[in-house]
Amino acid sequence: MKAIVYTEYGPPEVLRLAEVEKPVPQDNQVLIRIHATTAAAAEVMERKGESVIGRIILGFRKPRKRFRILGLELAGEIESVGRAVQRFRPGDQVYGFTGFRLGAYAEYTCMPETGSLTLKPANLTYEEAAAVVDGASTTLYFLRDKGRIQRGQKVLIIGASGCIGTFAVQLARYFGADVTGVCSTPHVELVKSLGADRVVDYTRADFTKSGERYDIIFDTAGKSSFSHCKDSLTKNGCYLVTNGTMLINFARTLWSSLIGGKRFIFGLSIDKTAALVFFKDLIEAGKIKPVIDRRYPLEQIVEAHRYVEAGHKQGNVVITM
């Protein structure tokens, strides 16, 4: 089968198309024929070996052999199942998250039946379904599970035009919040179209100087800091952040929970099955939609990574098989 492999950390050019052995599912696994995946900031970081935690998992000097095919999000069709599998059957159209297994930059991959995998929304193409997985599930984890979002609250989304931000704007509106999105000039109309009540163009204004106070500030892009945003939070408001130095972020989360008042919240969304089921229903009901900026064939993965790394994308960049 075709796959994108890399044997060293570095620029997009370390990614190359290769023929590798097609996997065979174990008793508790399903074999998925992948139709679409994505190129996102997470894969860029993994390819570059930027994260210390990432190097611990993937390999310090170079990627370990079992991690040499990147790719976290997928949408495809179940081709075969192991003899112990009960949740799925051949022909099922699914979408899911490979997590620490990686492997979605390929024509086929195996996932455990109990992995972050479920039937894809019936009204989405494979490309659209792949664009939902991580951004939507991460948004649900932070806004609902960590931020405890409530109807009528004021929510500010930093990075509102990105793969997480585009879902954050829509989900906050679904939960009945008053939503302000923060993005750059080219993305203002997109964020408005997703349901933001107002949009701050950060190239022209600083939201921290407006005097507004928010119950939740969700930094989806790591473009701000708790100290910069703290005065813009309500008395018991929370600042949610999806990236940064993991150990430091966990320490900040613990400390702010102990002292009370305004909170710094960080976490990891790992098991995504329940979130994917939740969004399947919302998407089929027309409440949420994915945003796709560009599509690239698997053979153009280098160009896709260059575009993502430039930092100007709207929503998601999809890779098609």
BELGIMO-V809058 format. One record per residue. N is the residue number from 1. RES is the residue in one small letter. PSI is psi in whole degrees, -180 to 180 (* if undefined). OMEGA is omega in radians with two decimals (999 if undefined). D_LAST is the distance of its C-alpha to the last C-alpha in Angstrom with 2 decimals. Layout:
n=N res=RES psi=PSI omega=OMEGA d_last=D_LAST
n=N res=RES psi=PSI omega=OMEGA d_last=D_LAST
This chain:
n=1 res=m psi=161 omega=3.08 d_last=11.14
n=2 res=k psi=143 omega=3.08 d_last=9.15
n=3 res=a psi=157 omega=3.01 d_last=9.73
n=4 res=i psi=122 omega=-3.11 d_last=11.17
n=5 res=v psi=158 omega=3.00 d_last=14.86
n=6 res=y psi=140 omega=-3.07 d_last=18.04
n=7 res=t psi=2 omega=3.09 d_last=21.60
n=8 res=e psi=156 omega=3.09 d_last=23.64
n=9 res=y psi=148 omega=3.11 d_last=23.87
n=10 res=g psi=-157 omega=-3.10 d_last=23.87
n=11 res=p psi=176 omega=-3.11 d_last=22.34
n=12 res=p psi=-29 omega=-3.07 d_last=18.68
n=13 res=e psi=-11 omega=3.08 d_last=19.33
n=14 res=v psi=-15 omega=3.10 d_last=19.62
n=15 res=l psi=132 omega=-3.14 d_last=15.84
n=16 res=r psi=149 omega=3.11 d_last=14.73
n=17 res=l psi=135 omega=-3.11 d_last=12.07
n=18 res=a psi=162 omega=2.99 d_last=13.63
n=19 res=e psi=124 omega=3.13 d_last=13.89
n=20 res=v psi=168 omega=-3.10 d_last=15.08
n=21 res=e psi=135 omega=3.09 d_last=16.62
n=22 res=k psi=131 omega=-3.10 d_last=14.88
n=23 res=p psi=158 omega=3.10 d_last=16.70
n=24 res=v psi=127 omega=-3.07 d_last=19.36
n=25 res=p psi=140 omega=2.99 d_last=20.38
n=26 res=q psi=179 omega=-3.04 d_last=23.94
n=27 res=d psi=-35 omega=-3.07 d_last=26.40
n=28 res=n psi=16 omega=-3.05 d_last=25.49
n=29 res=q psi=162 omega=3.00 d_last=21.69
n=30 res=v psi=146 omega=3.04 d_last=18.79
n=31 res=l psi=122 omega=-3.09 d_last=15.76
n=32 res=i psi=128 omega=2.95 d_last=12.60
n=33 res=r psi=112 omega=-3.02 d_last=9.50
n=34 res=i psi=130 omega=3.07 d_last=7.06
n=35 res=h psi=-28 omega=-3.12 d_last=5.23
n=36 res=a psi=148 omega=3.03 d_last=5.93
n=37 res=t psi=-167 omega=-3.12 d_last=8.26
n=38 res=t psi=160 omega=2.94 d_last=10.84
n=39 res=a psi=119 omega=-3.06 d_last=12.95
n=40 res=a psi=176 omega=-3.11 d_last=16.52
n=41 res=a psi=-34 omega=-3.13 d_last=20.01
n=42 res=a psi=-45 omega=3.13 d_last=19.97
n=43 res=e psi=-33 omega=3.08 d_last=17.36
n=44 res=v psi=-46 omega=3.12 d_last=19.36
n=45 res=m psi=-42 omega=3.12 d_last=22.49
n=46 res=e psi=-44 omega=3.13 d_last=21.18
n=47 res=r psi=-38 omega=-3.12 d_last=20.03
n=48 res=k psi=-14 omega=-3.11 d_last=23.49
n=49 res=g psi=36 omega=-3.02 d_last=25.38
n=50 res=e psi=-35 omega=-3.04 d_last=27.39
n=51 res=s psi=134 omega=3.07 d_last=28.33
n=52 res=v psi=-45 omega=3.11 d_last=31.13
n=53 res=i psi=-40 omega=3.10 d_last=29.90
n=54 res=g psi=-42 omega=3.12 d_last=26.42
n=55 res=r psi=-35 omega=3.10 d_last=28.08
n=56 res=i psi=-41 omega=-3.12 d_last=30.12
n=57 res=i psi=-49 omega=-2.98 d_last=27.09
n=58 res=l psi=-27 omega=-3.07 d_last=24.68
n=59 res=g psi=137 omega=-3.05 d_last=27.44
n=60 res=f psi=-55 omega=-3.07 d_last=30.23
n=61 res=r psi=-34 omega=3.13 d_last=30.02
n=62 res=k psi=163 omega=-3.11 d_last=26.43
n=63 res=p psi=135 omega=3.03 d_last=23.57
n=64 res=r psi=155 omega=-3.02 d_last=24.54
n=65 res=k psi=-40 omega=-3.07 d_last=22.65
n=66 res=r psi=-7 omega=3.12 d_last=21.19
n=67 res=f psi=19 omega=-3.03 d_last=19.82
n=68 res=r psi=1 omega=2.98 d_last=18.15
n=69 res=i psi=112 omega=-3.14 d_last=14.56
n=70 res=l psi=-177 omega=3.06 d_last=14.44
n=71 res=g psi=118 omega=-3.06 d_last=12.71
n=72 res=l psi=-34 omega=-3.06 d_last=14.83
n=73 res=e psi=145 omega=3.12 d_last=13.20
n=74 res=l psi=156 omega=2.92 d_last=10.74
n=75 res=a psi=136 omega=-3.08 d_last=10.50
n=76 res=g psi=-161 omega=-3.05 d_last=9.90
n=77 res=e psi=137 omega=3.07 d_last=12.34
n=78 res=i psi=120 omega=3.12 d_last=15.14
n=79 res=e psi=-40 omega=3.11 d_last=15.28
n=80 res=s psi=162 omega=-3.11 d_last=18.61
n=81 res=v psi=152 omega=3.04 d_last=21.19
n=82 res=g psi=162 omega=-3.00 d_last=23.99
n=83 res=r psi=-17 omega=3.13 d_last=27.47
n=84 res=a psi=-3 omega=-3.06 d_last=28.63
n=85 res=v psi=134 omega=3.13 d_last=25.89
n=86 res=q psi=-25 omega=-3.05 d_last=27.35
n=87 res=r psi=-29 omega=-3.02 d_last=25.25
n=88 res=f psi=161 omega=3.06 d_last=22.20
n=89 res=r psi=159 omega=3.13 d_last=21.78
n=90 res=p psi=138 omega=-3.13 d_last=19.17
n=91 res=g psi=-15 omega=3.10 d_last=17.43
n=92 res=d psi=134 omega=3.06 d_last=17.77
n=93 res=q psi=121 omega=-2.96 d_last=15.19
n=94 res=v psi=164 omega=2.93 d_last=15.26
n=95 res=y psi=150 omega=-3.04 d_last=14.61
n=96 res=g psi=-177 omega=-3.03 d_last=16.02
n=97 res=f psi=121 omega=-3.07 d_last=16.92
n=98 res=t psi=-21 omega=3.12 d_last=16.88
n=99 res=g psi=-140 omega=-3.07 d_last=19.91
n=100 res=f psi=-8 omega=3.09 d_last=21.64
n=101 res=r psi=-27 omega=-3.05 d_last=19.46
n=102 res=l psi=-153 omega=2.97 d_last=16.43
n=103 res=g psi=6 omega=-3.09 d_last=13.54
n=104 res=a psi=-8 omega=3.08 d_last=10.47
n=105 res=y psi=56 omega=-3.08 d_last=8.91
n=106 res=a psi=165 omega=3.13 d_last=7.93
n=107 res=e psi=-26 omega=3.14 d_last=6.60
n=108 res=y psi=151 omega=2.97 d_last=9.97
n=109 res=t psi=160 omega=3.05 d_last=12.78
n=110 res=c psi=141 omega=3.05 d_last=16.27
n=111 res=m psi=147 omega=3.07 d_last=18.17
n=112 res=p psi=149 omega=3.11 d_last=21.83
n=113 res=e psi=-33 omega=-3.11 d_last=22.91
n=114 res=t psi=6 omega=-3.13 d_last=24.88
n=115 res=g psi=-179 omega=3.14 d_last=22.10
n=116 res=s psi=81 omega=-2.99 d_last=20.94
n=117 res=l psi=136 omega=3.06 d_last=19.08
n=118 res=t psi=175 omega=3.12 d_last=20.02
n=119 res=l psi=138 omega=-3.10 d_last=19.19
n=120 res=k psi=158 omega=3.05 d_last=17.23
n=121 res=p psi=133 omega=-3.04 d_last=19.32
n=122 res=a psi=-26 omega=-3.07 d_last=19.68
n=123 res=n psi=9 omega=3.10 d_last=19.83
n=124 res=l psi=146 omega=2.96 d_last=16.53
n=125 res=t psi=170 omega=3.07 d_last=13.10
n=126 res=y psi=-41 omega=-3.14 d_last=10.29
n=127 res=e psi=-44 omega=3.13 d_last=9.74
n=128 res=e psi=-39 omega=-3.13 d_last=13.51
n=129 res=a psi=-41 omega=3.11 d_last=13.94
n=130 res=a psi=-32 omega=-3.11 d_last=11.95
n=131 res=a psi=-9 omega=-3.11 d_last=14.23
n=132 res=v psi=-38 omega=-2.76 d_last=17.24
n=133 res=v psi=-70 omega=-2.98 d_last=17.30
n=134 res=d psi=-43 omega=-3.11 d_last=19.10
n=135 res=g psi=-46 omega=-3.11 d_last=20.80
n=136 res=a psi=-47 omega=-3.09 d_last=22.32
n=137 res=s psi=-37 omega=3.09 d_last=23.40
n=138 res=t psi=-40 omega=3.11 d_last=24.91
n=139 res=t psi=-46 omega=3.13 d_last=26.77
n=140 res=l psi=-43 omega=-3.13 d_last=28.25
n=141 res=y psi=-45 omega=-3.08 d_last=29.35
n=142 res=f psi=-48 omega=-3.05 d_last=31.19
n=143 res=l psi=-48 omega=-3.08 d_last=32.65
n=144 res=r psi=-51 omega=-3.00 d_last=33.68
n=145 res=d psi=-40 omega=-3.12 d_last=34.11
n=146 res=k psi=-44 omega=-3.08 d_last=35.41
n=147 res=g psi=-15 omega=-3.14 d_last=36.77
n=148 res=r psi=49 omega=-3.08 d_last=38.21
n=149 res=i psi=140 omega=-3.12 d_last=37.59
n=150 res=q psi=153 omega=3.08 d_last=40.26
n=151 res=r psi=136 omega=3.10 d_last=40.87
n=152 res=g psi=-10 omega=3.10 d_last=42.79
n=153 res=q psi=157 omega=3.06 d_last=41.85
n=154 res=k psi=123 omega=-3.06 d_last=41.01
n=155 res=v psi=133 omega=3.08 d_last=37.60
n=156 res=l psi=129 omega=-3.12 d_last=36.35
n=157 res=i psi=114 omega=3.05 d_last=32.67
n=158 res=i psi=132 omega=-3.05 d_last=32.17
n=159 res=g psi=41 omega=-2.99 d_last=28.79
n=160 res=a psi=-12 omega=-3.12 d_last=28.48
n=161 res=s psi=3 omega=-3.11 d_last=25.66
n=162 res=g psi=-174 omega=-3.06 d_last=23.22
n=163 res=c psi=-33 omega=3.04 d_last=20.55
n=164 res=i psi=-44 omega=-3.07 d_last=23.45
n=165 res=g psi=-39 omega=-3.12 d_last=26.10
n=166 res=t psi=-34 omega=3.06 d_last=24.62
n=167 res=f psi=-34 omega=-3.13 d_last=24.65
n=168 res=a psi=-43 omega=3.11 d_last=28.02
n=169 res=v psi=-48 omega=-3.10 d_last=29.66
n=170 res=q psi=-41 omega=-3.10 d_last=28.60
n=171 res=l psi=-39 omega=3.10 d_last=29.50
n=172 res=a psi=-40 omega=3.07 d_last=32.81
n=173 res=r psi=-41 omega=3.12 d_last=33.68
n=174 res=y psi=-38 omega=3.13 d_last=32.85
n=175 res=f psi=0 omega=3.04 d_last=35.30
n=176 res=g psi=19 omega=3.13 d_last=37.92
n=177 res=a psi=161 omega=2.97 d_last=38.15
n=178 res=d psi=117 omega=-2.91 d_last=39.28
n=179 res=v psi=129 omega=2.98 d_last=36.32
n=180 res=t psi=127 omega=3.10 d_last=36.49
n=181 res=g psi=145 omega=3.08 d_last=33.38
n=182 res=v psi=125 omega=-3.14 d_last=33.55
n=183 res=c psi=-179 omega=3.10 d_last=31.28
n=184 res=s psi=171 omega=-3.02 d_last=31.77
n=185 res=t psi=-46 omega=-3.07 d_last=32.91
n=186 res=p psi=-17 omega=-3.02 d_last=29.65
n=187 res=h psi=1 omega=-3.05 d_last=28.35
n=188 res=v psi=-47 omega=-3.09 d_last=31.60
n=189 res=e psi=-37 omega=3.09 d_last=30.91
n=190 res=l psi=-49 omega=-3.09 d_last=27.54
n=191 res=v psi=-39 omega=3.05 d_last=29.31
n=192 res=k psi=-42 omega=-3.09 d_last=32.14
n=193 res=s psi=-22 omega=3.14 d_last=29.86
n=194 res=l psi=-7 omega=3.05 d_last=28.51
n=195 res=g psi=7 omega=3.11 d_last=32.11
n=196 res=a psi=136 omega=3.11 d_last=33.77
n=197 res=d psi=-32 omega=3.07 d_last=37.53
n=198 res=r psi=157 omega=-3.10 d_last=37.89
n=199 res=v psi=133 omega=3.06 d_last=35.89
n=200 res=v psi=120 omega=3.05 d_last=37.24
n=201 res=d psi=107 omega=-3.01 d_last=36.10
n=202 res=y psi=-13 omega=3.08 d_last=36.57
n=203 res=t psi=-12 omega=-3.10 d_last=37.22
n=204 res=r psi=-18 omega=-3.07 d_last=40.30
n=205 res=a psi=152 omega=3.09 d_last=41.52
n=206 res=d psi=114 omega=-3.07 d_last=41.73
n=207 res=f psi=-24 omega=-3.12 d_last=41.44
n=208 res=t psi=-13 omega=-3.13 d_last=43.71
n=209 res=k psi=5 omega=-3.08 d_last=46.54
n=210 res=s psi=-17 omega=-3.07 d_last=46.43
n=211 res=g psi=-5 omega=3.11 d_last=48.54
n=212 res=e psi=149 omega=3.08 d_last=46.05
n=213 res=r psi=140 omega=-3.05 d_last=45.56
n=214 res=y psi=144 omega=3.07 d_last=42.49
n=215 res=d psi=-33 omega=3.11 d_last=42.23
n=216 res=i psi=129 omega=2.91 d_last=38.69
n=217 res=i psi=117 omega=-3.08 d_last=37.10
n=218 res=f psi=107 omega=3.13 d_last=33.43
n=219 res=d psi=100 omega=-3.08 d_last=32.16
n=220 res=t psi=-7 omega=-3.00 d_last=28.37
n=221 res=a psi=0 omega=-3.11 d_last=28.03
n=222 res=g psi=31 omega=-3.07 d_last=30.89
n=223 res=k psi=-5 omega=-3.10 d_last=32.67
n=224 res=s psi=-156 omega=3.11 d_last=36.05
n=225 res=s psi=160 omega=3.12 d_last=38.29
n=226 res=f psi=-42 omega=-3.12 d_last=40.50
n=227 res=s psi=-37 omega=3.14 d_last=43.61
n=228 res=h psi=-34 omega=-3.02 d_last=42.56
n=229 res=c psi=-13 omega=-2.96 d_last=41.73
n=230 res=k psi=-42 omega=-3.11 d_last=44.44
n=231 res=d psi=-12 omega=3.11 d_last=47.05
n=232 res=s psi=5 omega=3.09 d_last=44.69
n=233 res=l psi=150 omega=2.99 d_last=44.39
n=234 res=t psi=174 omega=-3.03 d_last=46.82
n=235 res=k psi=-42 omega=-3.14 d_last=49.26
n=236 res=n psi=27 omega=-3.12 d_last=46.95
n=237 res=g psi=166 omega=-3.14 d_last=43.65
n=238 res=c psi=145 omega=3.09 d_last=40.61
n=239 res=y psi=116 omega=-3.12 d_last=38.26
n=240 res=l psi=134 omega=-3.14 d_last=34.76
n=241 res=v psi=138 omega=-3.05 d_last=32.55
n=242 res=t psi=-15 omega=-3.09 d_last=29.03
n=243 res=n psi=179 omega=-3.07 d_last=29.18
n=244 res=g psi=-171 omega=3.14 d_last=31.79
n=245 res=t psi=118 omega=-2.93 d_last=33.69
n=246 res=m psi=-49 omega=-3.08 d_last=33.30
n=247 res=l psi=-41 omega=3.12 d_last=36.80
n=248 res=i psi=-42 omega=-3.13 d_last=38.54
n=249 res=n psi=-41 omega=3.10 d_last=36.75
n=250 res=f psi=-39 omega=3.11 d_last=37.71
n=251 res=a psi=-42 omega=3.11 d_last=41.25
n=252 res=r psi=-40 omega=3.12 d_last=41.44
n=253 res=t psi=-46 omega=3.14 d_last=40.24
n=254 res=l psi=-46 omega=-3.10 d_last=42.94
n=255 res=w psi=-46 omega=-3.11 d_last=45.63
n=256 res=s psi=-30 omega=3.10 d_last=45.09
n=257 res=s psi=-29 omega=-3.12 d_last=45.18
n=258 res=l psi=-37 omega=-3.06 d_last=48.49
n=259 res=i psi=-13 omega=3.09 d_last=50.26
n=260 res=g psi=178 omega=-3.13 d_last=49.23
n=261 res=g psi=-139 omega=-3.11 d_last=48.79
n=262 res=k psi=135 omega=-3.00 d_last=45.78
n=263 res=r psi=143 omega=2.97 d_last=42.88
n=264 res=f psi=126 omega=-3.08 d_last=40.07
n=265 res=i psi=126 omega=3.06 d_last=37.20
n=266 res=f psi=153 omega=3.10 d_last=34.26
n=267 res=g psi=180 omega=3.13 d_last=32.20
n=268 res=l psi=125 omega=3.07 d_last=28.94
n=269 res=s psi=105 omega=-3.01 d_last=26.75
n=270 res=i psi=-59 omega=3.11 d_last=25.46
n=271 res=d psi=114 omega=-2.98 d_last=25.46
n=272 res=k psi=4 omega=-3.03 d_last=23.48
n=273 res=t psi=-50 omega=-3.11 d_last=23.63
n=274 res=a psi=-39 omega=3.13 d_last=26.66
n=275 res=a psi=-40 omega=3.14 d_last=25.26
n=276 res=l psi=-37 omega=3.06 d_last=22.05
n=277 res=v psi=-43 omega=3.11 d_last=24.39
n=278 res=f psi=-47 omega=-3.10 d_last=26.60
n=279 res=f psi=-29 omega=3.07 d_last=23.96
n=280 res=k psi=-46 omega=-3.14 d_last=22.62
n=281 res=d psi=-43 omega=-3.14 d_last=26.17
n=282 res=l psi=-42 omega=-3.11 d_last=26.61
n=283 res=i psi=-43 omega=3.13 d_last=23.47
n=284 res=e psi=-24 omega=3.08 d_last=24.36
n=285 res=a psi=0 omega=3.11 d_last=27.83
n=286 res=g psi=19 omega=-3.09 d_last=26.66
n=287 res=k psi=-26 omega=-3.07 d_last=28.04
n=288 res=i psi=146 omega=3.08 d_last=25.02
n=289 res=k psi=147 omega=3.06 d_last=21.97
n=290 res=p psi=156 omega=3.06 d_last=19.08
n=291 res=v psi=124 omega=3.12 d_last=19.13
n=292 res=i psi=124 omega=3.13 d_last=16.11
n=293 res=d psi=-59 omega=-3.11 d_last=17.17
n=294 res=r psi=157 omega=3.04 d_last=14.28
n=295 res=r psi=138 omega=3.08 d_last=10.58
n=296 res=y psi=143 omega=2.97 d_last=8.97
n=297 res=p psi=158 omega=-3.11 d_last=6.05
n=298 res=l psi=-37 omega=-3.10 d_last=5.63
n=299 res=e psi=-17 omega=-3.13 d_last=8.58
n=300 res=q psi=32 omega=-3.10 d_last=10.58
n=301 res=i psi=-33 omega=3.12 d_last=10.85
n=302 res=v psi=-47 omega=3.12 d_last=14.59
n=303 res=e psi=-39 omega=3.12 d_last=15.14
n=304 res=a psi=-44 omega=3.13 d_last=13.53
n=305 res=h psi=-37 omega=3.08 d_last=15.90
n=306 res=r psi=-44 omega=-3.11 d_last=18.72
n=307 res=y psi=-45 omega=3.13 d_last=18.46
n=308 res=v psi=-43 omega=-3.09 d_last=18.47
n=309 res=e psi=-24 omega=3.12 d_last=21.29
n=310 res=a psi=-22 omega=3.01 d_last=23.30
n=311 res=g psi=22 omega=-3.09 d_last=23.87
n=312 res=h psi=10 omega=-3.04 d_last=23.87
n=313 res=k psi=156 omega=3.00 d_last=20.83
n=314 res=q psi=125 omega=3.12 d_last=21.44
n=315 res=g psi=-121 omega=-2.97 d_last=19.77
n=316 res=n psi=153 omega=2.99 d_last=16.16
n=317 res=v psi=120 omega=-3.03 d_last=13.50
n=318 res=v psi=141 omega=3.07 d_last=10.01
n=319 res=i psi=125 omega=-3.11 d_last=6.80
n=320 res=t psi=148 omega=-3.14 d_last=3.79
n=321 res=m psi=* omega=999 d_last=0.00
